C-alpha cells in the first residue's frame, strides 16, 4: 500500500512539473513575441528615418543639378 502512495505521489509531482514547464514555455513564447514586435517596430522606425534622410539628400542633389 505504501508503494502505491509513493508512486502516486511521484506521478503527481511529475504532472505538476510538466504543467510548470508548459506554463514557463508559454510565458517565454509570449515574451519573445513581444520583444520581436518591439524590435521590428524600432527597426522599421529607424529604417523609415534613414530612407527619408537619403531621399531628401537625393532630391536636394537633383534640384541642385537641375538649377545649374
Buried (B, 14 or more C-beta within 10 A) or exposed (E): EEEEEEEEEEEEEEEEEEEEEEEEEEEEEEEEEEEEEEEEEEEEEEEEEEEEEEEEEEEEEEEEEEEE
